Amino acid sequence: MRPAPRTRTFYWHPSRFCWVQGLLPASLWGGTQTPTLEPMQARCLRYHRSRLTTLNNCPTPQLRRRAREGLAILTRHDTRCAMSQATEKLWTIGALLQWTSDFFTRNNIDEPRLSAEMLLSHALGCNRMALYTRYEHVPTTEQTTAFRELVKRRRENTPVAYLIGRTSFFSFDLAVSPAVLIPRPDTETLVEQVIRIVRQIPGWETPNILDVGTGSGCIAIALAKSLPGAQLVACDVSPDALTIALANAQSLGVADRIRFLQGDLFAPLAQPPTPGAFHVIAANPPYIATGQLRELMPQVRDHEPTLALDGGPDGLDFYRRIGGEASDFLIAGGLLIVETAFNQTEQVRQLFQANTQLGDLRIVTDAAGHPRCVLARKIGG
Ligand SMILES: C[S@@+](CC[C@H](N)C(=O)[O-])C[C@H]1O[C@@H](n2cnc3c(N)ncnc32)[C@H](O)[C@@H]1O
C-alpha cells in the first residue's frame, strides 16, 4: 500500500491532545485504511502512546478523557494493522482461533484462548465444542466479518459477556447487557449460603426472600431455581437492569415467583415497612469507593455501569443504609446477608453491629478462602 502523503510539521492536535499528527498519516486519525508507517513514524507513535498512557493517570478528568480518546484511536490502529497483515491466509476455524488467541495474548487481553473461542462460537452460532469438531472448516465471509468486529471490540476491552450478550452463573445461562453488572462467580458464595441456611431451618420451606440491587437478577433467579417453595421480590433503581432481570427470569421459568420492583433500596416496598415481610434479605450492593473507580481494570471501569459499582466516598454507603433499614423488613430470626469486597467484611460487620435489632454476626469466606459475605440475624427468632 502506498504511504499516505505526510508533512514534516509537528503540531498540537487540538482535540486528541497530542502533537504528532503532522508527521503521521492522516488515515491513522480517522481513516478506514490501514496506514503503513515508516520507522520514524513508528518511533513517533511509540512516544505518543507512552505520553498518552502517562496522561491517562493524571488527576484532571478532562486530560484523562482526552488521553483515553487518543489511546482508543491507537488501539483501533493496532487492530487494523494486525488484521490487514493477516488477510492473505486461508482462514479456517483453527487458524482464526490461533491467530486471535495470539493477538489477544500480545495485547494483554484476559483469557486469550477462551475469549477467542467464545467470540468465534458466537459469530458462527455454534457452541465451543463444535469449533473443535470443525477445525478445518472455513467460515463464510459474513461470519468472518462479524468475528473481526467482535475481536476489535474485545481488543478495546469490551467484556466478552457484553459482546455475546450472555454469561453463566450458578450453572445456568443469563442474558447481560451494559445496563447490568456481569455476575461474578464470587456471588455464588452468597447464593450457596442462603440455600444452605434456608434448607436447615424448620418452617422455612416457603420463605419470602428480598434481593436488593438485583442487576441481571442472578441472585434472585438462582435462589428461585434452588428453593422451589420460595417467593421473591427483586428491586433495583435501574429500570434497564430490571428489564434484563425480568427477561432472564422468564427464560429460566421462574418469573411467576419473582416480583420485580423499581426504586431506591427499600423504597419500593410497603412504607411503613410490613414487619416480618421477609425471611431473608440478600444484597450485593455497589461497593467500590468513588475515588478508586478510575483505578479499576479498563474492562470494568469503561464498560460496566458506574451505578452498579460506586459505593460512595468509602465504598460503604449502601452497607450503612442496608444495615440501618433491613431489620425493619425481616421476621424475627430472619437472615440479612450481603456480599462485600474481601477487605470490607470487618467494617461491614461493625456497621451491622451498630443496629441493636441485628445479632449473630458472621463472616463467610469464598471458595478461594477470602472473606466475602457478612451475615446477621434479626434478634428475637
Ligand atoms: C454490584 S451490582 C449487583 C448486581 C447483581 N445483584 C449481582 O450480584 O451481579 C449492584 C446493583 O445495585 C443497583 N443499585 C445501585 N444503586 C441502587 C439503589 N440506590 N437502589 C437499588 N439498587 C441500586 C445497581 O443498578 C446494580 O444493579
The ligand as an SDF file (V2000), in Angstrom:
LIG
                    3D

 27 29  0  0  0  0  0  0  0  0999 V2000
  -22.9390   -4.7180   42.3410 C   0  0  0  0  0  0  0  0  0  0  0  0
  -24.4130   -4.6800   41.3640 S   0  0  0  0  0  0  0  0  0  0  0  0
  -25.0710   -6.2780   41.7640 C   0  0  0  0  0  0  0  0  0  0  0  0
  -25.9680   -6.8290   40.7200 C   0  0  0  0  0  0  0  0  0  0  0  0
  -26.3740   -8.2940   40.9650 C   0  0  0  0  0  0  0  0  0  0  0  0
  -27.1160   -8.4300   42.1980 N   0  0  0  0  0  0  0  0  0  0  0  0
  -25.1420   -9.1770   41.0010 C   0  0  0  0  0  0  0  0  0  0  0  0
  -24.8200   -9.6970   42.0840 O   0  0  0  0  0  0  0  0  0  0  0  0
  -24.4880   -9.3590   39.9670 O   0  0  0  0  0  0  0  0  0  0  0  0
  -25.3900   -3.5490   42.2940 C   0  0  0  0  0  0  0  0  0  0  0  0
  -26.7910   -3.2990   41.7520 C   0  0  0  0  0  0  0  0  0  0  0  0
  -27.4050   -2.3240   42.6150 O   0  0  0  0  0  0  0  0  0  0  0  0
  -28.1700   -1.4290   41.8390 C   0  0  0  0  0  0  0  0  0  0  0  0
  -28.3090   -0.1730   42.5780 N   0  0  0  0  0  0  0  0  0  0  0  0
  -27.4440    0.8730   42.6260 C   0  0  0  0  0  0  0  0  0  0  0  0
  -27.9480    1.8350   43.4200 N   0  0  0  0  0  0  0  0  0  0  0  0
  -29.1460    1.3890   43.8810 C   0  0  0  0  0  0  0  0  0  0  0  0
  -30.1280    1.9290   44.7380 C   0  0  0  0  0  0  0  0  0  0  0  0
  -29.9770    3.1450   45.2940 N   0  0  0  0  0  0  0  0  0  0  0  0
  -31.2380    1.2050   44.9850 N   0  0  0  0  0  0  0  0  0  0  0  0
  -31.3940   -0.0250   44.4210 C   0  0  0  0  0  0  0  0  0  0  0  0
  -30.4920   -0.6000   43.5960 N   0  0  0  0  0  0  0  0  0  0  0  0
  -29.3790    0.0960   43.3440 C   0  0  0  0  0  0  0  0  0  0  0  0
  -27.4010   -1.2960   40.5390 C   0  0  0  0  0  0  0  0  0  0  0  0
  -28.2390   -0.8600   39.4980 O   0  0  0  0  0  0  0  0  0  0  0  0
  -26.8680   -2.7130   40.3600 C   0  0  0  0  0  0  0  0  0  0  0  0
  -27.7470   -3.4640   39.5780 O   0  0  0  0  0  0  0  0  0  0  0  0
  1  2  1  0
  2  3  1  0
  2 10  1  0
  3  4  1  0
  4  5  1  0
  5  6  1  0
  5  7  1  0
  7  8  2  0
  7  9  1  0
 10 11  1  0
 11 12  1  0
 11 26  1  0
 12 13  1  0
 13 14  1  0
 13 24  1  0
 14 15  1  0
 14 23  1  0
 15 16  2  0
 16 17  1  0
 17 18  1  0
 17 23  2  0
 18 19  1  0
 18 20  2  0
 20 21  1  0
 21 22  2  0
 22 23  1  0
 24 25  1  0
 24 26  1  0
 26 27  1  0
M  CHG  2   2   1   9  -1
M  END
$$$$
